[in-house]
């Protein structure tokens, strides 16, 4: 049954309010040894924006989806077919990262929206590991319009279209924009390392971020 325009607007407003609260808590900056921005302060994050009950957790429009964790990721353009794990926060308050001993494993930041929910969902992946290419080795080769397919635990598939790529210094990682941007649609952001490798710190100097938008939702 379709909702009335007024009810949809109310639900969207409630969802944006919840995401605004989450964004305020993320201003401290992302810190992650390989996939995120090195040197940042611990992330202070509330409960996942889509995990509560009520209007913000319901289907807002025909395009958005209920919360369900991602389990796999497929990007034909760059040859990615990978499982997706869950990432939380380390004891020091910094964002976890996928293990280096599983280079083809990506990780979803579970404190934020799931792919297909209202707001920005974030998946991290290594660019390389043990001198071999890892899951997001070719992330920098994505182009506008490329498709990203995320299969979720309930069997549904969220398909996104790449909007743009960004390369930024890790010291200037745009945490608010990536993790807490106030948007009225479902977005997926893929994050990995880029730039040159600093042999002293043993980390890359930059991050590569792919921004995409939900274009279709296939039920499970």
C-alpha positions in Angstrom: 0.0 0.0 0.0 1.4 3.4 -1.0 1.8 6.2 1.5 0.2 9.6 1.0 2.6 12.4 0.0 2.2 14.0 3.4 3.0 10.8 5.2 6.1 10.2 3.0 7.3 13.8 3.7 6.9 13.2 7.5 8.8 10.0 7.3 11.6 11.6 5.3 11.9 14.4 7.8 12.1 11.9 10.7 14.8 10.0 8.8 16.8 13.1 8.1 16.6 14.2 11.7 18.0 10.8 12.9 20.9 11.1 10.4 21.6 14.7 11.5 22.1 13.4 15.0 24.5 10.7 13.7 26.4 13.3 11.6 27.0 15.5 14.6 28.6 12.6 16.5 31.0 11.8 13.6 32.7 15.2 13.3 35.7 14.0 15.3 37.0 12.3 12.2 37.6 8.8 10.9 40.6 6.8 12.0 41.5 3.5 10.4 45.0 2.1 9.8 44.7 1.2 6.1 41.3 1.9 4.6 40.4 5.2 6.3 42.2 8.3 7.4 45.3 7.8 9.6 45.9 10.0 12.6 42.2 11.0 13.2 40.6 11.1 16.6 38.3 8.3 17.9 34.8 8.2 16.3 31.9 8.9 18.7 28.9 7.2 17.1 25.4 6.6 18.4 23.3 3.6 17.6 22.9 2.8 14.0 20.6 5.3 12.3 18.4 2.6 10.7 18.2 0.3 13.7 15.4 2.0 15.6 11.7 1.3 15.1 9.2 3.9 14.0 8.8 6.1 10.9 12.6 6.5 10.3 13.0 2.7 10.1 10.1 2.1 7.7 10.2 2.2 3.9 10.1 5.9 3.1 9.4 5.6 -0.7 9.3 2.9 -3.3 13.1 3.3 -3.8 14.3 2.8 -0.2 14.7 -0.5 1.7 14.3 -1.8 5.2 17.5 -2.4 7.2 19.3 -5.6 6.3 23.1 -6.1 6.5 25.1 -6.5 3.3 26.7 -9.9 2.7 28.4 -9.5 -0.7 29.4 -6.9 -3.2 29.7 -7.0 -7.0 31.2 -4.4 -9.3 31.6 -5.7 -12.8 33.5 -2.7 -14.2 36.5 -3.4 -12.0 36.1 -7.2 -11.5 35.0 -7.1 -7.9 33.0 -10.0 -6.4 33.6 -10.0 -2.7 32.0 -11.0 0.7 31.2 -8.2 3.1 31.8 -8.3 6.8 30.7 -6.0 9.6 32.9 -3.3 11.0 32.4 -1.5 14.3 34.7 0.5 16.6 37.9 -0.7 18.2 38.4 -0.3 22.0 40.2 3.0 21.4 37.2 4.4 19.6 38.7 4.1 16.1 37.0 2.4 13.1 37.8 -1.3 12.5 39.1 -2.4 9.2 38.9 -5.7 7.2 41.7 -8.2 8.2 44.7 -8.1 6.0 44.8 -11.9 5.8 41.6 -11.8 3.8 42.4 -9.3 1.0 39.2 -9.9 -0.9 37.0 -9.1 2.1 35.3 -5.7 2.3 33.8 -4.3 5.5 30.5 -2.4 6.1 30.5 0.2 8.9 27.5 -1.1 10.8 27.0 2.0 13.0 25.6 3.7 9.9 22.7 2.9 7.4 22.7 -0.4 5.6 23.0 -0.2 1.8 19.5 0.7 0.5 18.4 2.6 3.6 18.1 6.3 3.8 21.4 8.1 4.1 25.1 7.3 3.5 26.2 3.7 3.9 30.0 3.1 4.0 32.0 0.0 2.9 35.8 -0.1 3.4 38.3 -2.3 1.6 42.1 -2.6 1.2 43.8 -1.5 -1.9 46.5 -4.2 -1.4 47.8 -6.6 1.2 51.1 -8.4 1.5 52.2 -6.9 -1.8 49.2 -8.3 -3.7 46.2 -6.6 -5.0 43.2 -6.5 -2.7 39.4 -6.0 -3.1 39.5 -2.3 -4.0 42.7 -2.3 -5.9 40.9 -0.9 -9.0 38.5 1.4 -7.2 40.2 4.4 -8.7 39.2 3.1 -12.2 35.4 3.5 -11.5 33.6 5.9 -13.7 30.3 7.8 -13.5 27.4 5.5 -14.2 29.2 2.3 -13.2 26.9 -0.2 -11.3 27.5 -1.5 -7.8 25.4 -4.4 -6.7 25.0 -5.2 -3.0 23.4 -8.4 -1.9 21.8 -8.2 1.6 21.2 -10.8 4.3 17.5 -11.0 3.5 18.3 -11.9 -0.1 17.4 -8.5 -1.6 19.8 -6.6 -3.9 20.5 -2.9 -3.8 22.0 -1.5 -7.0 23.8 1.8 -7.0 25.2 4.0 -9.8 28.5 5.7 -9.3 28.2 9.5 -9.2 31.8 10.6 -8.7 35.2 9.7 -7.3 37.3 11.8 -4.9 40.9 11.5 -3.8 41.8 13.3 -0.6 44.8 13.4 1.8 44.1 11.1 4.8 44.8 14.1 7.1 41.9 15.9 5.5 39.4 13.0 5.3 35.9 14.4 4.9 34.3 12.4 7.7 31.1 14.5 7.9 30.4 14.2 4.2 31.3 10.5 3.9 29.6 9.2 7.1 27.1 11.8 8.1 25.9 13.8 5.1 22.3 14.9 5.4 20.7 13.5 2.3 17.2 12.5 1.4 18.2 9.4 -0.6 20.2 6.1 -0.2 23.9 6.4 -0.9 26.8 4.0 -0.8 30.4 5.2 -0.3 33.3 2.9 -1.0 36.6 3.9 0.7 40.2 2.6 0.2 43.7 3.9 0.1 45.4 5.8 -2.7 48.2 8.1 -3.5 51.8 7.3 -2.8 53.0 4.8 -0.2 55.0 6.3 2.8 57.7 3.8 3.6 58.2 5.4 7.0 54.6 5.3 8.3 53.9 2.2 6.2 50.6 3.7 5.0 49.3 5.4 1.9 49.1 9.2 1.9 45.5 9.5 0.5 42.1 7.9 0.4 40.0 7.2 -2.7 36.2 7.5 -2.2 33.5 6.4 -4.6 30.1 8.1 -4.1 27.1 6.3 -5.5 23.3 6.5 -5.4 20.6 3.8 -5.1 18.9 3.3 -8.5 17.0 0.0 -7.9 16.0 -2.4 -5.1 15.2 -6.0 -5.9 13.3 -7.9 -3.2 14.7 -11.1 -1.6 
